[in-house]
Amino acid sequence: MSDLGALPVQAYLTACLLAGGIGLWLGRVAWRERDEPGGIEVALYLLCGGGVSLLYALRVAATGEVAMTVALNLATPLMGALPVLWILFAFAFTGHDRWRTENRIVALATPAFVWVLLAWSSGTHGLARRSVTPVTDGPFMLLGYGLGPVGGAFVLLAYGLCVAGVLLVVDLYERTGNRYRLQTFVVLLGTLFPFLAGIATFVDVGSYAHLSWLPTAFVIHGVFLYGTVFWLGTLDAAVVARDTAVEVMQDPVIVSGSDGRIRDLNPAAEAILPPDAVGSSLSEAFPRLEGGDEHPIAIGDRQFDIQENPITDPRGTDRGHVFLLRDVTARERRQTELERREAELERQNERLEEFAGVVSHDLRNPLAAASAAVELARQRGEDPDGALERAANAHERMDDMIEGLLALATAGETVDDLDRVSLDATVRRVWSRLETAEATLTVEGDATALADRDRLEQLVSNLFRNAIDHAGEDVAVTVTVSADGDGVALAVGDDGPGIPPEERERVTERGVSLGGGTGLGLAIVGDIVEAHGWTLSVAESDAGGARFVIEGMEAADS
């Protein structure tokens, strides 16, 4: 038993007991908040470190070799778990969760498990520990032992895992911005304690050669890890998500330093740049990128837009730039195809207008001559069999078709300029221009909408003519205008025979007529509605006739 009255023993026992209590308490707190990235590893690390510290205090204060040996054996699995927990924490902290697979965890834990079993049974083979006996070191009575081959190998493995974790954190320190460097610095600072304590223990630095400083150092290290995770806040998803997102992005990402040299590339950028691009000058590896004048830029058969963002430190000093190259190949191809189609459509429209003009000019003149001749013949003599009357009707029908073709050629053109149009005034003006005979008009409601004035009048005129042609000269037409917020609806109904439900979807198709007409009037209405972006529906009116409803008209600001 150590001399408990000696000041060094009392100081060391106090440090071990205090460290053990802190480790167990913080470990318990961390376990309750273990959802943080690396939180489980920190909690277990603190619990193991606190347990090792308390058991080492028991070894120092124990009165016999048996108690010392029991404390040593109880601490053995905790010591074996510490380096494994550290490297797992490093994986989580630095964003390498993909490395934390079950197979890798088992592979890391297996050597520690084997070492623990051999350490417990060292009395029979000495592979892990040799000559486990109490030794006196000043006021301390300690349990001393030498390392067997397996014990030495495990020590080297433990230090290898510690160094690997440090390298991961150092790499993270180098590639993260200033916002996160405090966390990585704290982790690295805390890692110094077990390293220095291990060196001091194994090379017999200090007044007491057999005294181990590792138990308290492990707890101190755990406290630093706890502070990083739960006080400063780990990098949580920020670095992990950023690194993962950048790595898996299909768009190239290029990072250059303030000296204009390329510092980092993601896999997508590596695929388009030379193999030795990292470290080379950006102006040499990718001159068009640094200039930034050409948008988009072509690389092989692909095209990219460039988004450049500066990298600055908290003082605003320029530290470099990040270039994001967005692959817009598909977009540019679609745009080229769209432009080609628009040009082709424009040529087709021009040809259609030319054709309609030719038809109008070349047919109207002989048609007018034929109509005049028929009318002259009717005035000079009788028409007992009605042949002249039929010819006159045919001429009138041909004139309607010519007029319809001219209207159809322009009805579907895109509406570019919109006018503020009073629907009530438009409806009454169009009605006054038509030969309505005994037909009557009722207008209910009014609103001001945005529309092409001429084409709106043509739409209303065609609906009125359709009602008169199919419902009779004494038809009663009702126009209803309703406004709902920013939308305006226009409905034109009549008291005629109506349209059968099975035909309502077809009446706006070209060439479809239910009453012997040209089949162009309602087709023109549909094209004008479509050109404005409105919707047209056909229903039954309150009087049992046809009702055409135009919705989606935009109300003009009052």
C-alpha positions as CSV (number, residue, x, y, z in Angstrom):
1,M,0.0,0.0,0.0
2,S,1.3,3.5,-0.9
3,D,2.1,5.9,1.9
4,L,-1.3,7.7,2.1
5,G,0.2,10.3,4.4
6,A,2.7,11.5,1.8
7,L,1.8,14.7,0.0
8,P,2.7,13.3,-3.5
9,V,0.4,10.3,-2.9
10,Q,-2.4,12.5,-1.6
11,A,-2.1,14.9,-4.5
12,Y,-2.0,12.1,-7.1
13,L,-5.0,10.3,-5.5
14,T,-6.9,13.6,-5.5
15,A,-6.1,14.2,-9.1
16,C,-7.2,10.7,-10.1
17,L,-10.4,10.8,-8.1
18,L,-11.3,14.2,-9.4
19,A,-10.5,13.2,-13.0
20,G,-12.5,10.0,-12.5
21,G,-15.5,11.8,-11.1
22,I,-15.4,14.4,-13.9
23,G,-15.1,11.7,-16.5
24,L,-18.0,9.7,-15.3
25,W,-20.2,12.7,-14.7
26,L,-19.5,14.3,-18.1
27,G,-19.8,10.9,-19.8
28,R,-23.2,10.5,-18.3
29,V,-24.2,14.0,-19.5
30,A,-22.8,13.3,-23.0
31,W,-24.7,10.1,-23.2
32,R,-28.0,11.9,-22.7
33,E,-27.0,14.2,-25.6
34,R,-25.4,11.6,-27.8
35,D,-27.3,12.6,-30.9
36,E,-24.6,15.1,-31.8
37,P,-22.1,13.8,-34.4
38,G,-19.4,11.9,-32.4
39,G,-21.5,12.3,-29.2
40,I,-21.6,8.5,-28.5
41,E,-17.9,8.2,-28.9
42,V,-17.2,11.2,-26.6
43,A,-19.6,9.8,-24.0
44,L,-17.9,6.3,-24.0
45,Y,-14.5,7.9,-24.1
46,L,-15.2,9.9,-21.0
47,L,-16.8,7.0,-19.2
48,C,-13.8,4.7,-20.0
49,G,-11.3,7.5,-19.1
50,G,-13.1,8.2,-15.8
51,G,-13.2,4.5,-15.0
52,V,-9.5,4.0,-15.7
53,S,-8.7,7.0,-13.5
54,L,-10.7,5.7,-10.6
55,L,-9.3,2.2,-10.9
56,Y,-5.8,3.6,-11.0
57,A,-6.5,5.5,-7.8
58,L,-7.6,2.2,-6.3
59,R,-4.4,0.5,-7.4
60,V,-2.4,3.3,-5.7
61,A,-4.4,3.1,-2.5
62,A,-4.9,-0.7,-2.4
63,T,-3.6,-2.5,0.6
64,G,-2.6,-5.8,-1.2
65,E,-1.5,-7.3,-4.4
66,V,-4.9,-8.9,-5.1
67,A,-6.8,-5.6,-5.0
68,M,-4.2,-4.1,-7.2
69,T,-4.5,-6.9,-9.7
70,V,-8.3,-6.8,-9.7
71,A,-8.2,-3.0,-10.4
72,L,-5.6,-3.5,-13.2
73,N,-7.8,-6.2,-14.8
74,L,-10.9,-4.1,-14.6
75,A,-9.2,-1.2,-16.2
76,T,-7.7,-3.3,-19.0
77,P,-10.8,-3.4,-21.3
78,L,-11.4,0.3,-20.7
79,M,-7.8,1.0,-21.8
80,G,-8.3,-1.2,-24.9
81,A,-11.4,0.7,-25.9
82,L,-9.9,4.2,-25.7
83,P,-7.9,4.2,-28.9
84,V,-10.7,2.6,-30.8
85,L,-13.2,5.2,-29.6
86,W,-10.8,8.0,-30.5
87,I,-10.4,6.9,-34.2
88,L,-14.2,6.4,-34.5
89,F,-14.7,9.9,-33.1
90,A,-12.2,11.2,-35.6
91,F,-14.1,9.5,-38.4
92,A,-17.4,11.1,-37.3
93,F,-15.8,14.5,-36.6
94,T,-14.1,14.8,-39.9
95,G,-17.0,13.7,-42.0
96,H,-15.8,10.2,-42.9
97,D,-18.9,8.4,-41.7
98,R,-18.8,6.1,-44.7
99,W,-15.7,4.5,-43.1
100,R,-17.6,3.7,-39.9
101,T,-19.0,0.4,-41.3
102,E,-19.7,-2.6,-39.0
103,N,-16.9,-4.5,-40.6
104,R,-14.3,-1.8,-40.0
105,I,-15.5,-1.3,-36.4
106,V,-15.1,-5.0,-35.8
107,A,-11.7,-5.0,-37.4
108,L,-10.6,-2.1,-35.2
109,A,-12.0,-3.6,-32.0
110,T,-10.7,-7.2,-32.6
111,P,-7.0,-6.5,-31.7
112,A,-8.1,-4.7,-28.5
113,F,-10.3,-7.6,-27.6
114,V,-7.5,-10.1,-28.2
115,W,-5.1,-8.0,-26.2
116,V,-7.6,-7.8,-23.2
117,L,-8.0,-11.6,-23.2
118,L,-4.2,-12.2,-23.3
119,A,-3.6,-9.5,-20.7
120,W,-6.1,-11.2,-18.3
121,S,-4.3,-14.5,-18.8
122,S,-0.7,-13.3,-18.9
123,G,0.1,-15.2,-15.8
124,T,0.2,-18.4,-17.9
125,H,2.0,-17.2,-21.1
126,G,3.3,-13.7,-20.6
127,L,2.4,-12.6,-24.1
128,A,0.7,-9.3,-23.1
129,R,2.4,-8.6,-19.6
130,R,5.4,-10.0,-17.9
131,S,6.4,-10.1,-14.2
132,V,3.3,-8.4,-12.8
133,T,4.6,-7.6,-9.2
134,P,4.2,-4.8,-6.7
135,V,7.1,-2.3,-6.8
136,T,7.9,0.5,-4.4
137,D,8.5,3.9,-6.1
138,G,9.2,6.5,-3.3
139,P,6.0,6.9,-1.3
140,F,4.0,4.9,-3.9
141,M,3.4,1.2,-3.9
142,L,2.5,0.3,-7.5
143,L,1.9,-2.8,-9.6
144,G,4.7,-3.0,-12.1
145,Y,5.0,-5.1,-15.2
146,G,6.8,-5.4,-18.4
147,L,5.3,-5.7,-21.9
148,G,5.2,-9.0,-23.7
149,P,5.2,-9.1,-27.6
150,V,1.5,-8.8,-27.9
151,G,1.4,-6.0,-25.4
152,G,4.1,-4.1,-27.3
153,A,2.3,-4.7,-30.5
154,F,-1.0,-3.3,-29.1
155,V,0.8,-0.2,-27.7
156,L,2.1,0.4,-31.2
157,L,-1.4,-0.1,-32.7
158,A,-2.9,2.2,-30.1
159,Y,-0.4,5.0,-31.0
160,G,-1.0,4.3,-34.7
161,L,-4.7,4.8,-34.2
162,C,-4.1,8.0,-32.3
163,V,-1.8,9.3,-35.0
164,A,-4.3,8.4,-37.7
165,G,-7.0,10.3,-35.9
166,V,-4.7,13.3,-35.5
167,L,-3.9,13.3,-39.2
168,L,-7.6,13.2,-40.0
169,V,-8.2,16.2,-37.8
170,V,-5.2,18.0,-39.2
171,D,-6.5,17.4,-42.8
172,L,-9.9,18.8,-41.7
173,Y,-8.1,21.8,-40.2
174,E,-6.5,22.5,-43.5
175,R,-9.6,22.2,-45.7
176,T,-12.1,24.0,-43.5
177,G,-12.7,27.7,-43.3
178,N,-11.9,29.9,-40.4
179,R,-15.4,29.5,-39.0
180,Y,-14.6,25.9,-38.0
181,R,-10.9,26.0,-37.2
182,L,-11.5,26.7,-33.5
183,Q,-13.1,23.3,-33.1
184,T,-10.3,21.4,-34.9
185,F,-7.7,23.3,-32.9
186,V,-9.3,22.4,-29.6
187,V,-9.4,18.7,-30.6
188,L,-5.8,18.7,-31.6
189,L,-4.8,20.5,-28.4
190,G,-6.6,18.0,-26.2
191,T,-4.9,15.1,-28.1
192,L,-1.5,16.4,-26.9
193,F,-2.3,15.3,-23.3
194,P,-2.4,11.5,-23.8
195,F,0.5,11.7,-26.2
196,L,2.7,13.5,-23.7
197,A,1.5,11.4,-20.8
198,G,2.3,8.2,-22.7
199,I,5.8,9.5,-23.5
200,A,6.3,10.5,-19.9
201,T,5.1,7.1,-18.7
202,F,7.0,4.8,-21.1
203,V,10.3,6.7,-21.0
204,D,10.3,7.2,-17.2
205,V,10.2,11.0,-17.2
206,G,9.8,12.5,-13.8
207,S,10.5,11.6,-10.1
208,Y,8.4,8.4,-10.1
209,A,9.4,6.1,-12.9
210,H,6.6,3.6,-12.4
211,L,3.8,6.2,-12.0
212,S,1.4,6.5,-15.0
213,W,0.1,9.8,-16.1
214,L,-2.2,8.4,-18.7
215,P,-5.5,8.0,-16.6
216,T,-5.8,11.7,-15.9
217,A,-4.6,12.6,-19.4
218,F,-7.4,10.5,-20.9
219,V,-10.0,12.4,-18.9
220,I,-8.5,15.7,-19.9
221,H,-8.6,14.7,-23.5
222,G,-12.2,13.6,-23.1
223,V,-13.1,17.0,-21.6
224,F,-11.6,18.7,-24.7
225,L,-13.6,16.5,-26.9
226,Y,-16.8,17.1,-24.9
227,G,-16.2,20.9,-25.1
228,T,-15.7,20.6,-28.9
229,V,-18.9,18.6,-29.4
230,F,-21.3,20.1,-26.8
231,W,-20.0,23.6,-26.0
232,L,-18.4,24.9,-29.2
233,G,-20.6,22.7,-31.4
234,T,-19.1,20.2,-33.7
235,L,-19.0,20.8,-37.4
236,D,-22.2,18.7,-37.3
237,A,-23.7,18.6,-40.8
238,A,-21.9,21.7,-42.1
239,V,-18.5,20.2,-43.1
240,V,-19.9,16.7,-43.6
241,A,-22.6,17.9,-45.9
242,R,-20.4,20.4,-47.7
243,D,-17.7,17.9,-48.4
244,T,-20.1,15.1,-49.3
245,A,-22.1,17.5,-51.6
246,V,-19.0,18.8,-53.3
247,E,-17.6,15.3,-53.9
248,V,-20.8,13.9,-55.4
249,M,-21.7,16.9,-57.4
250,Q,-21.9,16.3,-61.1
251,D,-20.9,20.0,-61.7
252,P,-17.1,20.7,-61.5
253,V,-15.9,22.7,-58.5
254,I,-12.4,24.3,-58.6
255,V,-10.7,26.1,-55.7
256,S,-7.9,28.5,-56.3
257,G,-5.7,30.3,-53.8
258,S,-4.9,34.0,-53.6
259,D,-1.8,33.3,-55.7
260,G,-3.9,32.1,-58.6
261,R,-2.9,28.4,-58.2
262,I,-5.4,25.6,-58.1
263,R,-5.7,24.1,-54.6
264,D,-8.5,21.6,-54.8
265,L,-10.8,19.9,-57.3
266,N,-13.8,17.7,-57.0
267,P,-14.1,14.5,-59.1
268,A,-16.2,16.2,-61.7
269,A,-13.5,18.9,-62.2
270,E,-10.7,16.3,-62.3
271,A,-12.5,14.7,-65.3
272,I,-12.2,17.9,-67.4
273,L,-8.8,19.2,-66.2
274,P,-5.3,17.8,-66.8
275,P,-4.1,15.2,-64.2
276,D,-1.5,17.7,-62.8
277,A,-3.9,20.6,-62.5
278,V,-3.7,20.8,-58.7
279,G,-0.8,23.1,-57.8
280,S,-0.6,24.6,-61.3
281,S,-1.6,28.1,-62.3
282,L,-5.3,28.6,-63.0
283,S,-4.4,30.9,-66.0
284,E,-2.4,28.0,-67.5
285,A,-4.7,25.1,-66.8
286,F,-7.9,26.9,-67.6
287,P,-7.4,30.4,-69.1
288,R,-11.0,30.9,-70.1
289,L,-12.2,30.2,-66.5
290,E,-10.0,32.9,-65.0
291,G,-11.0,35.5,-67.7
292,G,-14.7,34.8,-67.1
293,D,-15.8,36.7,-70.2
294,E,-17.2,33.8,-72.2
295,H,-20.6,32.5,-70.9
296,P,-21.2,29.7,-71.4
297,I,-17.8,28.2,-72.1
298,A,-17.4,25.1,-74.2
299,I,-15.2,22.2,-72.9
300,G,-15.3,19.4,-75.4
301,D,-18.9,18.7,-76.3
302,R,-20.2,20.2,-73.0
303,Q,-21.0,23.7,-72.1
304,F,-20.7,25.3,-68.6
305,D,-21.9,28.5,-66.9
306,I,-19.4,29.9,-64.4
307,Q,-20.3,31.0,-60.9
308,E,-17.3,32.6,-59.1
309,N,-17.3,33.2,-55.3
310,P,-14.4,34.9,-53.4
311,I,-12.9,33.3,-50.3
312,T,-12.1,35.8,-47.6
313,D,-10.9,35.5,-44.0
314,P,-12.7,37.4,-41.1
315,R,-10.6,40.5,-41.8
316,G,-11.8,40.5,-45.4
317,T,-8.4,39.5,-46.9
318,D,-8.6,37.7,-50.2
319,R,-7.7,34.0,-49.8
320,G,-8.8,32.7,-53.2
321,H,-11.8,31.9,-55.2
322,V,-14.3,29.0,-55.7
323,F,-15.5,28.3,-59.2
324,L,-18.6,26.4,-59.8
325,L,-19.1,25.2,-63.4
326,R,-22.8,24.4,-64.0
327,D,-23.3,22.0,-66.9
328,V,-25.8,23.7,-69.1
329,T,-25.3,21.5,-72.2
330,A,-28.9,20.2,-72.1
331,R,-30.2,23.7,-71.5
332,E,-28.2,25.1,-74.4
333,R,-29.4,22.3,-76.7
334,R,-33.0,22.9,-75.7
335,Q,-32.5,26.6,-76.3
336,T,-31.0,26.0,-79.7
337,E,-33.8,23.6,-80.6
338,L,-36.4,26.1,-79.3
339,E,-34.9,28.9,-81.4
340,R,-34.9,26.6,-84.4
341,R,-38.5,25.7,-83.9
342,E,-39.5,29.3,-83.4
343,A,-37.8,30.3,-86.6
344,E,-39.5,27.5,-88.4
345,L,-42.8,28.4,-86.9
346,E,-42.3,32.1,-87.9
347,R,-41.5,31.1,-91.4
348,Q,-44.6,28.9,-91.5
349,N,-46.8,31.7,-90.2
350,E,-45.3,34.0,-92.8
351,R,-46.1,31.5,-95.5
352,L,-49.6,31.1,-94.1
353,E,-50.2,34.8,-94.1
354,E,-48.9,35.1,-97.7
355,F,-51.1,32.2,-98.7
356,A,-54.1,33.8,-97.1
357,G,-53.3,37.1,-98.8
358,V,-53.0,35.5,-102.1
359,V,-56.2,33.5,-101.6
360,S,-58.0,36.7,-100.6
361,H,-56.7,38.8,-103.5
362,D,-56.9,36.2,-106.2
363,L,-60.4,34.8,-105.2
364,R,-62.2,38.0,-104.1
365,N,-61.9,39.7,-107.5
366,P,-63.4,36.9,-109.6
367,L,-65.9,36.1,-106.8
368,A,-67.0,39.7,-106.8
369,A,-67.4,39.6,-110.6
370,A,-69.4,36.4,-110.4
371,S,-71.6,37.8,-107.7
372,A,-72.3,40.9,-109.7
373,A,-73.1,38.9,-112.8
374,V,-75.6,36.7,-110.9
375,E,-77.2,39.7,-109.3
376,L,-77.5,41.4,-112.8
377,A,-79.1,38.2,-114.2
378,R,-81.6,38.1,-111.3
379,Q,-82.6,41.7,-112.0
380,R,-83.1,41.1,-115.8
381,G,-85.2,38.0,-115.7
382,E,-87.0,35.5,-113.6
383,D,-85.4,32.6,-111.8
384,P,-88.1,29.9,-111.8
385,D,-85.9,27.1,-110.6
386,G,-83.9,29.1,-108.1
387,A,-80.5,28.5,-109.8
388,L,-79.5,32.1,-109.5
389,E,-80.5,32.2,-105.9
390,R,-78.4,29.1,-105.2
391,A,-75.4,30.7,-107.0
392,A,-75.7,33.8,-105.0
393,N,-75.8,31.8,-101.7
394,A,-72.7,29.9,-102.9
395,H,-70.9,33.1,-103.6
396,E,-71.8,34.4,-100.2
397,R,-70.6,31.2,-98.6
398,M,-67.3,31.5,-100.5
399,D,-66.9,35.0,-99.3
400,D,-67.4,33.9,-95.7
401,M,-64.8,31.2,-96.1
402,I,-62.3,33.6,-97.5
403,E,-62.9,36.0,-94.6
404,G,-62.6,33.0,-92.2
405,L,-59.3,31.9,-93.7
406,L,-57.9,35.4,-93.3
407,A,-59.0,35.6,-89.7
408,L,-57.7,32.0,-89.0
409,A,-54.2,32.9,-90.3
410,T,-53.7,35.5,-87.6
411,A,-56.0,34.3,-84.8
412,G,-53.4,32.0,-83.1
413,E,-50.5,34.4,-83.2
414,T,-49.0,35.1,-79.8
415,V,-50.4,38.1,-78.1
416,D,-47.7,40.6,-77.3
417,D,-49.5,43.9,-76.6
418,L,-52.5,44.0,-74.3
419,D,-55.0,46.8,-74.1
420,R,-57.3,47.8,-71.2
421,V,-60.7,46.8,-72.6
422,S,-64.2,47.4,-71.2
423,L,-66.0,44.1,-71.9
424,D,-69.5,45.8,-71.7
425,A,-68.5,48.5,-74.2
426,T,-66.8,45.9,-76.5
427,V,-69.8,43.6,-76.5
428,R,-72.3,46.4,-77.4
429,R,-69.9,47.9,-80.1
430,V,-69.6,44.5,-81.8
431,W,-73.3,43.9,-81.6
432,S,-74.1,47.3,-83.2
433,R,-71.9,46.4,-86.3
434,L,-73.7,43.2,-87.0
435,E,-76.9,42.6,-89.0
436,T,-78.9,41.3,-86.0
437,A,-82.4,41.4,-87.5
438,E,-84.9,40.5,-84.7
439,A,-82.1,39.2,-82.3
440,T,-81.9,40.8,-78.9
441,L,-78.8,41.4,-76.6
442,T,-78.7,41.4,-72.8
443,V,-75.4,42.3,-71.0
444,E,-75.1,41.5,-67.4
445,G,-72.1,42.9,-65.5
446,D,-69.0,44.7,-66.6
447,A,-65.2,44.5,-66.0
448,T,-62.0,45.9,-67.5
449,A,-59.7,43.2,-68.8
450,L,-56.3,43.0,-70.5
451,A,-56.7,41.7,-74.1
452,D,-55.8,42.4,-77.7
453,R,-58.7,44.7,-78.6
454,D,-59.1,43.7,-82.2
455,R,-58.9,40.0,-81.6
456,L,-61.3,40.2,-78.7
457,E,-63.8,42.0,-80.9
458,Q,-63.4,39.3,-83.5
459,L,-64.0,36.6,-80.9
460,V,-67.2,38.2,-79.7
461,S,-68.3,38.8,-83.3
462,N,-67.9,35.1,-84.2
463,L,-69.8,34.0,-81.1
464,F,-72.7,36.4,-82.0
465,R,-72.7,35.2,-85.6
466,N,-72.7,31.6,-84.4
467,A,-75.8,32.3,-82.2
468,I,-77.7,34.1,-85.1
469,D,-76.8,31.4,-87.7
470,H,-77.7,28.4,-85.5
471,A,-80.5,29.8,-83.2
472,G,-82.4,32.0,-85.7
473,E,-82.7,35.7,-86.5
474,D,-84.9,36.2,-83.4
475,V,-82.4,34.7,-81.0
476,A,-82.0,36.2,-77.5
477,V,-78.3,36.5,-76.6
478,T,-77.2,37.0,-73.0
479,V,-73.6,38.1,-72.2
480,T,-72.5,37.7,-68.6
481,V,-69.3,39.4,-67.3
482,S,-68.1,38.4,-63.8
483,A,-64.9,39.3,-61.9
484,D,-63.3,37.2,-59.1
485,G,-60.2,38.9,-57.7
486,D,-57.7,39.3,-60.5
487,G,-59.6,37.0,-62.9
488,V,-62.4,37.9,-65.3
489,A,-64.8,35.5,-67.0
490,L,-66.9,36.3,-70.1
491,A,-69.9,34.0,-71.0
492,V,-72.1,34.2,-74.2
493,G,-75.3,32.2,-74.2
494,D,-78.4,32.0,-76.4
495,D,-81.9,30.4,-76.3
496,G,-81.4,28.3,-79.4
497,P,-81.3,24.5,-79.8
498,G,-78.0,24.2,-78.0
499,I,-75.1,21.8,-78.7
500,P,-75.4,18.1,-77.8
501,P,-73.0,17.2,-74.9
502,E,-71.1,14.7,-77.1
503,E,-70.3,17.4,-79.6
504,R,-69.2,20.2,-77.3
505,E,-65.5,19.2,-77.3
506,R,-65.5,19.2,-81.1
507,V,-67.2,22.4,-82.1
508,T,-64.0,24.5,-81.9
509,E,-62.1,22.2,-84.2
510,R,-61.4,23.4,-87.7
511,G,-64.0,22.3,-90.3
512,V,-66.6,21.1,-87.7
513,S,-70.0,22.7,-88.2
514,L,-73.3,21.4,-86.8
515,G,-75.4,23.7,-89.0
516,G,-73.9,23.7,-92.4
517,G,-71.5,26.6,-91.7
518,T,-67.8,26.9,-92.8
519,G,-66.6,25.3,-89.6
520,L,-64.1,28.2,-89.1
521,G,-65.9,30.6,-86.8
522,L,-65.6,28.7,-83.6
523,A,-62.1,27.5,-84.5
524,I,-61.0,31.1,-84.7
525,V,-62.6,31.7,-81.3
526,G,-60.5,28.8,-79.9
527,D,-57.3,30.1,-81.4
528,I,-57.8,33.6,-80.0
529,V,-58.5,32.2,-76.6
530,E,-55.4,30.0,-76.8
531,A,-53.2,32.9,-78.0
532,H,-54.2,34.9,-74.9
533,G,-53.7,32.0,-72.5
534,W,-57.4,31.8,-71.6
535,T,-59.6,28.8,-71.4
536,L,-62.8,28.0,-73.3
537,S,-65.6,25.7,-72.3
538,V,-69.0,24.9,-73.9
539,A,-72.1,24.3,-71.8
540,E,-75.8,24.7,-71.8
541,S,-77.4,28.1,-71.2
542,D,-80.2,28.8,-68.7
543,A,-82.5,29.0,-71.7
544,G,-81.5,25.6,-73.0
545,G,-79.2,26.9,-75.8
546,A,-75.5,27.0,-76.2
547,R,-73.2,28.9,-73.7
548,F,-69.6,29.6,-74.4
549,V,-67.5,30.6,-71.3
550,I,-64.1,32.2,-71.6
551,E,-62.1,32.2,-68.3
552,G,-58.7,33.2,-67.1
553,M,-58.9,36.8,-68.4
554,E,-56.6,39.1,-66.4
555,A,-58.4,42.0,-64.8
556,A,-56.8,45.4,-65.5
557,D,-55.7,47.5,-62.6
558,S,-58.3,50.1,-61.7
